[in-house]
Amino acid sequence: MTVPNTNQSTRQAAPNGPTSAAAATATATAPSSAPSSAPATGSVFLLAQFTKKFMEEVVHFMILELDHTYLVWVGSGEGTMNNLAVATALGTSASASTLIGPSMTATSASIAKRLAARFAGNQFFVSYALDEASEMQAVWAERAILEALRTRTSLGAPVAAMGAVASARA
């Protein structure tokens, strides 16, 4: 996985995506800043990649948005995915599970669980490829992810209370 050293957000069509000119134009447009109340079409996804500096370390972020599903990768150097956790929320409680890697590396699962609780009605896959021992860096990375989810994805505006996204989509 190569993460460029630029800030970008692009909509891309899936391999069997839309073929009409109107649909092609829609796939090239950045999402609006307001939350979407209509479900996304299955043929469009959003890819946001950006880089930030934590102290002296360059940290890369990638967020892939599908229909109510987000894949978040955070790392530095080469793009490795040594761990992967998934989380979803039902009502007011969220649950997470480690899919790849040892379960004792809880940073991916913790971030995924908090994101799922905050943005109810969405599923989050998180791979955290930074130093697990640095709690300060993990908190900083989670804040950067939240900022990106609010400004670079269809989640749009900040969520005032848990469940607000789910109720807005109903």
Phi and psi in degrees as GROMACS dihedral restraints (atoms count N, CA, C in turn):
[ dihedral_restraints ]
;  ai    aj    ak    al  type     phi  dphi    fc
    3     4     5     6     1  -106.3    20    10
    4     5     6     7     1   126.9    20    10
    6     7     8     9     1  -111.8    20    10
    7     8     9    10     1   114.1    20    10
    9    10    11    12     1   -67.1    20    10
   10    11    12    13     1   158.5    20    10
   12    13    14    15     1   -90.5    20    10
   13    14    15    16     1    44.4    20    10
   15    16    17    18     1  -133.9    20    10
   16    17    18    19     1   163.2    20    10
   18    19    20    21     1   -97.6    20    10
   19    20    21    22     1   124.2    20    10
   21    22    23    24     1  -155.3    20    10
   22    23    24    25     1   150.1    20    10
   24    25    26    27     1  -137.4    20    10
   25    26    27    28     1   125.3    20    10
   27    28    29    30     1  -137.9    20    10
   28    29    30    31     1   148.0    20    10
   30    31    32    33     1   -98.2    20    10
   31    32    33    34     1   135.9    20    10
   33    34    35    36     1  -132.0    20    10
   34    35    36    37     1   145.5    20    10
   36    37    38    39     1   -82.6    20    10
   37    38    39    40     1   144.4    20    10
   39    40    41    42     1   -70.9    20    10
   40    41    42    43     1   162.9    20    10
   42    43    44    45     1   -51.4    20    10
   43    44    45    46     1   -38.0    20    10
   45    46    47    48     1  -105.9    20    10
   46    47    48    49     1    42.0    20    10
   48    49    50    51     1   -78.5    20    10
   49    50    51    52     1  -166.9    20    10
   51    52    53    54     1   -66.7    20    10
   52    53    54    55     1   150.4    20    10
   54    55    56    57     1  -116.7    20    10
   55    56    57    58     1   -15.0    20    10
   57    58    59    60     1   -74.4    20    10
   58    59    60    61     1   157.2    20    10
   60    61    62    63     1   -64.3    20    10
   61    62    63    64     1   -39.5    20    10
   63    64    65    66     1   -64.0    20    10
   64    65    66    67     1   -41.9    20    10
   66    67    68    69     1   -68.0    20    10
   67    68    69    70     1   -37.3    20    10
   69    70    71    72     1   -64.8    20    10
   70    71    72    73     1   -38.2    20    10
   72    73    74    75     1   -65.2    20    10
   73    74    75    76     1   -40.0    20    10
   75    76    77    78     1   -65.0    20    10
   76    77    78    79     1   -33.1    20    10
   78    79    80    81     1   -73.5    20    10
   79    80    81    82     1   -20.4    20    10
   81    82    83    84     1   -90.2    20    10
   82    83    84    85     1    -3.7    20    10
   84    85    86    87     1   -91.1    20    10
   85    86    87    88     1   139.2    20    10
   87    88    89    90     1   -71.4    20    10
   88    89    90    91     1   151.3    20    10
   90    91    92    93     1   -68.4    20    10
   91    92    93    94     1   153.7    20    10
   93    94    95    96     1   -73.7    20    10
   94    95    96    97     1   165.2    20    10
   96    97    98    99     1   -82.1    20    10
   97    98    99   100     1   -10.0    20    10
   99   100   101   102     1   -87.3    20    10
  100   101   102   103     1   147.0    20    10
  102   103   104   105     1   -64.3    20    10
  103   104   105   106     1   143.4    20    10
  105   106   107   108     1   -86.0    20    10
  106   107   108   109     1   131.4    20    10
  108   109   110   111     1   -96.0    20    10
  109   110   111   112     1   -13.2    20    10
  111   112   113   114     1   -99.2    20    10
  112   113   114   115     1   142.3    20    10
  114   115   116   117     1   -65.8    20    10
  115   116   117   118     1   146.6    20    10
  117   118   119   120     1   -71.3    20    10
  118   119   120   121     1   153.1    20    10
  120   121   122   123     1   -71.0    20    10
  121   122   123   124     1   151.5    20    10
  123   124   125   126     1   -70.7    20    10
  124   125   126   127     1    -6.5    20    10
  126   127   128   129     1  -102.2    20    10
  127   128   129   130     1     2.2    20    10
  129   130   131   132     1  -123.4    20    10
  130   131   132   133     1   138.7    20    10
  132   133   134   135     1  -135.4    20    10
  133   134   135   136     1   160.1    20    10
  135   136   137   138     1  -113.8    20    10
  136   137   138   139     1   132.2    20    10
  138   139   140   141     1  -121.0    20    10
  139   140   141   142     1   118.4    20    10
  141   142   143   144     1  -116.6    20    10
  142   143   144   145     1   124.9    20    10
  144   145   146   147     1  -126.6    20    10
  145   146   147   148     1   135.0    20    10
  147   148   149   150     1  -154.6    20    10
  148   149   150   151     1   164.7    20    10
  150   151   152   153     1  -128.8    20    10
  151   152   153   154     1   138.5    20    10
  153   154   155   156     1  -134.8    20    10
  154   155   156   157     1   163.9    20    10
  156   157   158   159     1  -111.0    20    10
  157   158   159   160     1   128.1    20    10
  159   160   161   162     1  -110.8    20    10
  160   161   162   163     1   111.7    20    10
  162   163   164   165     1    54.0    20    10
  163   164   165   166     1  -112.2    20    10
  165   166   167   168     1  -105.0    20    10
  166   167   168   169     1    -1.8    20    10
  168   169   170   171     1   -92.9    20    10
  169   170   171   172     1   131.2    20    10
  171   172   173   174     1   -83.3    20    10
  172   173   174   175     1   126.2    20    10
  174   175   176   177     1  -119.5    20    10
  175   176   177   178     1   131.0    20    10
  177   178   179   180     1  -102.8    20    10
  178   179   180   181     1   144.4    20    10
  180   181   182   183     1  -127.7    20    10
  181   182   183   184     1   142.2    20    10
  183   184   185   186     1  -139.0    20    10
  184   185   186   187     1   129.4    20    10
  186   187   188   189     1  -126.0    20    10
  187   188   189   190     1   120.1    20    10
  189   190   191   192     1  -107.9    20    10
  190   191   192   193     1   120.1    20    10
  192   193   194   195     1  -106.9    20    10
  193   194   195   196     1   125.4    20    10
  195   196   197   198     1  -115.5    20    10
  196   197   198   199     1  -164.5    20    10
  198   199   200   201     1   -72.3    20    10
  199   200   201   202     1   101.9    20    10
  201   202   203   204     1    61.4    20    10
  202   203   204   205     1    20.3    20    10
  204   205   206   207     1  -134.7    20    10
  205   206   207   208     1   135.3    20    10
  207   208   209   210     1  -129.4    20    10
  208   209   210   211     1   133.3    20    10
  210   211   212   213     1  -108.6    20    10
  211   212   213   214     1   119.3    20    10
  213   214   215   216     1  -116.3    20    10
  214   215   216   217     1   126.5    20    10
  216   217   218   219     1  -122.7    20    10
  217   218   219   220     1   133.5    20    10
  219   220   221   222     1  -130.2    20    10
  220   221   222   223     1   129.3    20    10
  222   223   224   225     1  -170.6    20    10
  223   224   225   226     1   179.7    20    10
  225   226   227   228     1  -135.4    20    10
  226   227   228   229     1   160.5    20    10
  228   229   230   231     1    66.3    20    10
  229   230   231   232     1  -136.2    20    10
  231   232   233   234     1   -69.7    20    10
  232   233   234   235     1   145.5    20    10
  234   235   236   237     1   -78.9    20    10
  235   236   237   238     1    96.4    20    10
  237   238   239   240     1  -111.5    20    10
  238   239   240   241     1   150.6    20    10
  240   241   242   243     1  -124.9    20    10
  241   242   243   244     1    81.1    20    10
  243   244   245   246     1   -84.8    20    10
  244   245   246   247     1   -12.2    20    10
  246   247   248   249     1  -147.3    20    10
  247   248   249   250     1   154.8    20    10
  249   250   251   252     1  -154.5    20    10
  250   251   252   253     1   128.5    20    10
  252   253   254   255     1  -123.1    20    10
  253   254   255   256     1   153.6    20    10
  255   256   257   258     1  -127.5    20    10
  256   257   258   259     1   144.9    20    10
  258   259   260   261     1  -145.6    20    10
  259   260   261   262     1   149.1    20    10
  261   262   263   264     1  -147.1    20    10
  262   263   264   265     1   158.4    20    10
  264   265   266   267     1  -120.4    20    10
  265   266   267   268     1   136.2    20    10
  267   268   269   270     1  -118.7    20    10
  268   269   270   271     1   114.9    20    10
  270   271   272   273     1    68.6    20    10
  271   272   273   274     1  -126.0    20    10
  273   274   275   276     1  -100.6    20    10
  274   275   276   277     1    -1.4    20    10
  276   277   278   279     1  -114.9    20    10
  277   278   279   280     1   139.1    20    10
  279   280   281   282     1  -111.2    20    10
  280   281   282   283     1   149.7    20    10
  282   283   284   285     1  -132.4    20    10
  283   284   285   286     1   148.4    20    10
  285   286   287   288     1  -132.5    20    10
  286   287   288   289     1   154.8    20    10
  288   289   290   291     1  -144.4    20    10
  289   290   291   292     1   143.7    20    10
  291   292   293   294     1   -86.5    20    10
  292   293   294   295     1   126.0    20    10
  294   295   296   297     1   -97.1    20    10
  295   296   297   298     1   -39.4    20    10
  297   298   299   300     1  -129.6    20    10
  298   299   300   301     1   136.4    20    10
  300   301   302   303     1    96.0    20    10
  301   302   303   304     1   171.4    20    10
  303   304   305   306     1   -70.1    20    10
  304   305   306   307     1   143.3    20    10
  306   307   308   309     1   -72.1    20    10
  307   308   309   310     1   -14.5    20    10
  309   310   311   312     1   -74.6    20    10
  310   311   312   313     1   -16.2    20    10
  312   313   314   315     1   -87.3    20    10
  313   314   315   316     1    90.3    20    10
  315   316   317   318     1   -88.9    20    10
  316   317   318   319     1    -3.0    20    10
  318   319   320   321     1   -62.8    20    10
  319   320   321   322     1   -45.0    20    10
  321   322   323   324     1   -59.9    20    10
  322   323   324   325     1   -47.0    20    10
  324   325   326   327     1   -65.7    20    10
  325   326   327   328     1   -39.0    20    10
  327   328   329   330     1   -64.8    20    10
  328   329   330   331     1   -45.9    20    10
  330   331   332   333     1   -64.5    20    10
  331   332   333   334     1   -45.1    20    10
  333   334   335   336     1   -59.4    20    10
  334   335   336   337     1   -42.6    20    10
  336   337   338   339     1   -65.0    20    10
  337   338   339   340     1   -43.3    20    10
  339   340   341   342     1   -67.7    20    10
  340   341   342   343     1   -37.4    20    10
  342   343   344   345     1   -65.5    20    10
  343   344   345   346     1   -43.4    20    10
  345   346   347   348     1   -63.9    20    10
  346   347   348   349     1   -38.2    20    10
  348   349   350   351     1   -67.7    20    10
  349   350   351   352     1   -38.9    20    10
  351   352   353   354     1   -72.3    20    10
  352   353   354   355     1   -40.3    20    10
  354   355   356   357     1  -112.7    20    10
  355   356   357   358     1    68.3    20    10
  357   358   359   360     1   -56.6    20    10
  358   359   360   361     1   146.5    20    10
  360   361   362   363     1    91.4    20    10
  361   362   363   364     1     1.6    20    10
  363   364   365   366     1  -123.9    20    10
  364   365   366   367     1   153.0    20    10
  366   367   368   369     1  -109.2    20    10
  367   368   369   370     1   137.6    20    10
  369   370   371   372     1  -123.5    20    10
  370   371   372   373     1   126.8    20    10
  372   373   374   375     1  -105.6    20    10
  373   374   375   376     1   127.2    20    10
  375   376   377   378     1  -130.0    20    10
  376   377   378   379     1   131.7    20    10
  378   379   380   381     1  -121.7    20    10
  379   380   381   382     1   117.1    20    10
  381   382   383   384     1  -109.0    20    10
  382   383   384   385     1   106.3    20    10
  384   385   386   387     1  -109.2    20    10
  385   386   387   388     1    42.5    20    10
  387   388   389   390     1  -118.0    20    10
  388   389   390   391     1  -178.8    20    10
  390   391   392   393     1   -62.5    20    10
  391   392   393   394     1   116.3    20    10
  393   394   395   396     1   -66.7    20    10
  394   395   396   397     1   -24.3    20    10
  396   397   398   399     1   -78.7    20    10
  397   398   399   400     1   -18.4    20    10
  399   400   401   402     1   -90.5    20    10
  400   401   402   403     1    95.4    20    10
  402   403   404   405     1   -65.2    20    10
  403   404   405   406     1   -36.2    20    10
  405   406   407   408     1   -62.5    20    10
  406   407   408   409     1   -41.5    20    10
  408   409   410   411     1   -67.7    20    10
  409   410   411   412     1   -37.9    20    10
  411   412   413   414     1   -64.5    20    10
  412   413   414   415     1   -41.7    20    10
  414   415   416   417     1   -64.6    20    10
  415   416   417   418     1   -43.3    20    10
  417   418   419   420     1   -60.9    20    10
  418   419   420   421     1   -44.6    20    10
  420   421   422   423     1   -64.5    20    10
  421   422   423   424     1   -41.2    20    10
  423   424   425   426     1   -64.1    20    10
  424   425   426   427     1   -39.2    20    10
  426   427   428   429     1   -64.3    20    10
  427   428   429   430     1   -38.9    20    10
  429   430   431   432     1   -65.2    20    10
  430   431   432   433     1   -38.2    20    10
  432   433   434   435     1   -64.9    20    10
  433   434   435   436     1   -46.1    20    10
  435   436   437   438     1   -58.7    20    10
  436   437   438   439     1   -44.9    20    10
  438   439   440   441     1   -60.4    20    10
  439   440   441   442     1   -44.0    20    10
  441   442   443   444     1   -66.6    20    10
  442   443   444   445     1   -40.2    20    10
  444   445   446   447     1   -62.3    20    10
  445   446   447   448     1   -35.1    20    10
  447   448   449   450     1   -78.3    20    10
  448   449   450   451     1   -27.2    20    10
  450   451   452   453     1  -110.5    20    10
  451   452   453   454     1   -19.3    20    10
  453   454   455   456     1  -117.9    20    10
  454   455   456   457     1     1.5    20    10
  456   457   458   459     1  -128.5    20    10
  457   458   459   460     1   177.4    20    10
  459   460   461   462     1   -75.6    20    10
  460   461   462   463     1    -3.7    20    10
  462   463   464   465     1   -66.0    20    10
  463   464   465   466     1   -24.3    20    10
  465   466   467   468     1    61.5    20    10
  466   467   468   469     1  -120.6    20    10
  468   469   470   471     1   -68.0    20    10
  469   470   471   472     1   155.2    20    10
  471   472   473   474     1   -58.1    20    10
  472   473   474   475     1   146.7    20    10
  474   475   476   477     1   -87.6    20    10
  475   476   477   478     1   123.9    20    10
  477   478   479   480     1   -74.5    20    10
  478   479   480   481     1   -36.5    20    10
  480   481   482   483     1  -144.9    20    10
  481   482   483   484     1   155.3    20    10
  483   484   485   486     1   -60.5    20    10
  484   485   486   487     1   138.1    20    10
  486   487   488   489     1    91.0    20    10
  487   488   489   490     1    -7.1    20    10
  489   490   491   492     1   -64.8    20    10
  490   491   492   493     1   -37.1    20    10
  492   493   494   495     1   -66.7    20    10
  493   494   495   496     1   -45.4    20    10
  495   496   497   498     1   -61.9    20    10
  496   497   498   499     1   -41.7    20    10
  498   499   500   501     1   -72.4    20    10
  499   500   501   502     1   -29.6    20    10
  501   502   503   504     1   -70.1    20    10
  502   503   504   505     1   -29.0    20    10
  504   505   506   507     1   -85.6    20    10
  505   506   507   508     1   -12.4    20    10
